[in-house]
């Protein structure tokens, strides 16, 4: 069985003054790695926000995707629930980190 690590870091020292979030993704294998950076519009100023992540180990079939981390924001205060997907779906703004395991890559339209 191959094991992969996923690290997520939220640096919010300047979150109120910046216009966008920079997301760096790194995918590594035994023979190398790739790095990709992209900028994402941040939530509006004044929104209540918070990160949410899986807090327990779960088992998911290989053909399903899973949300493992996200940051959500809402105009009237940020609400967190016991379920990561419910928390982020109910937010006014969300950035979601989802994993999907596939044997081969194919173009896939993102679900909204």
Protein Blocks (a to p, Z undefined) as FASTA:
>chain_A
ZZddddddddfklmmmpmbdcdddddddfkbccddddddddddehiacdddddfbdcddd
fkbccdfbdcdddfkopaddfblklmmmmpmbdcdddddddfbdcdddddZZ
